[in-house]
Amino acid sequence: MIPNLEGKWNIPAFNMTISFLKKGDNFYILKYGSEKNPSTFEAVFVKIKNELYLDLNGVMSHSIGDEDYRNTFLTTHSLYKIRLNKDTLQLYETNYSWFFNYAIKNIMLFKYEWVKNAMLLTYNTDELQSFIAKHNNEPGIFENPLTLISNHLDVTEKSKLINHASEAKSSTVISQTCSPQFPLKDGWFGGDGDVSVPINATTTLFIFSDTWVGTKNQQSRMEPGMKMVSNSVAVETCLPSGETDVKYFWNNMHSENPEPIFKSFTKRYKYWVSGAFMINDNLYVLLEKVGTKLGASPTEIFNFSLLGYTLAKISNPAVVPDRWNIEYIPIPDFGNPSLGIGAHVKLENYIYFFISRHDKAQVLVRKQLDFIDISEKPFEYFALNKTWKEGLDTNDMDTIVNGFRNTTVNYHPEMKQWVMICDIKFLDNKIKMRTASALTGPWSDEIDIYEIPEVTTGNSSYTESNFCYLPRECIQNYDSKKHVMLLTYDINNPDFSKINANPKIYTPKVIRIQLN
């Protein structure tokens, strides 16, 4: 991100004004032209060998044709070298002649295709960055600078004030007596991920990842009109009768173009939900940035890739979710497969994250709650010498757990134990847990606590090709007197006709587990 970039800029040479508006967590929308029909681009800034570049690619309006028509167009990117000096921004064009001469004169492999009378480079990202890093200072590769003058000279740079004196309190356990329910109604027809965060003694938010939605009066998945949004929210309220009232939310509900609550504002990735927690009066939602998997076959089930993480901050969680004020905060330090974020624990002045390394081992990192909003403030990691150190030195991280990733970690005070719920390996039919008296361990071996009927042959709930994942403990529903946990987990199937025909598939399952 570029400080003070947002706003309008003048191009004196063309008597034109363009605007930059921050979107998502790490890019901008660039617009120019008429208000009714603007030219719109995603604008991403990147450093290559200490030089700053602007990557532009056009955004096609939803008002142009239908989705099938829009999908026939291939998105391409244009690259500009940047010089930024206070209130002047210079864009140096990529010089077509330089690349043409390079292709003609050099025998070495140069990846491009002819598109009409122009050359389209077909490098992948790493190859292109390496090529630019090697040649970026050669004469002629970038030229014809276009000068932009800031139109907000009187705007004072906003400073983020952090009250270091404020003391974050340890998380308070909220206890609820009603049970979560997930009826298919009001256009909501199933979702997965089902992260829960209690707001008070009567209200819990369930935040889902990929969700099937339809029209308001639609009665089943078998009717036409179903579409998928990448996330949605349920507000579950405990009623005096002991029943649970459920209301679902996503953006543009019941329209032809439904949108998720957490919008990425780009086609490069979407947001899935990994976790959620409250700090003071703000709701924080940990989001996975998920893009397409390069080279995935048409029949591949896991045809997606984890690209990184974003933290969404909601300053008004008490209002209905489609009216939330959402700020997106980059978390640049983690990504699959080497560092994938698992369960979180809020304890005293810190938020702790269990980090899965290649799904084979887990390490522990933390950050002070006062600095959760500041991407530049480094995390601390639990080191080999059993102390906390600043930064993320993967070679010095102590392995907390040898084994598969986890989904939730909660403290059970009457047992004086932390309880870790483990994620379900693909096609496994068991839910497993571990326990420890301290976050840093030692943790017990995995213990089988539940056999999953939907993936166990011989059960009435079994359907061929089912697979289950993401079991999570809802700590707000724990019965400490009877020592009974409440968990949700997800059921899926690669055969969409089976999902369509069976409303129990792709609808969160609620179970209770007796703790000994």
Beta strands, then each sheet from edge to edge (+ up, - down):
strand 1: 7-11
strand 2: 16-23
strand 3: 27-33
strand 4: 38-48
strand 5: 51-58
strand 6: 78-85
strand 7: 88-94
strand 8: 112-115
strand 9: 118-121
strand 10: 142-150
strand 11: 188-191
strand 12: 195-198
strand 13: 203-208
strand 14: 211-213
strand 15: 227-229
strand 16: 232-238
strand 17: 244-249
strand 18: 270-279
strand 19: 282-292
strand 20: 304-314
strand 21: 326-331
strand 22: 340-347
strand 23: 350-357
strand 24: 361-368
strand 25: 380-382
strand 26: 388-390
strand 27: 401-402
strand 28: 406-412
strand 29: 417-422
strand 30: 430-436
strand 31: 447-451
strand 32: 467-473
strand 33: 484-492
strand 34: 509-514
sheet 1: 1+ 2- 3+ 4- 5+ 6- 7+ 10- 1+
sheet 2: 8+ 9-
sheet 3: 11+ 14- 15+
sheet 4: 12+ 13- 16+ 17-
sheet 5: 18+ 19- 20+ 21-
sheet 6: 22+ 23- 24+ 25- 26+
sheet 7: 22+ 23- 24+ 27-
sheet 8: 28+ 29- 30+ 31-
sheet 9: 32+ 33- 34+
end
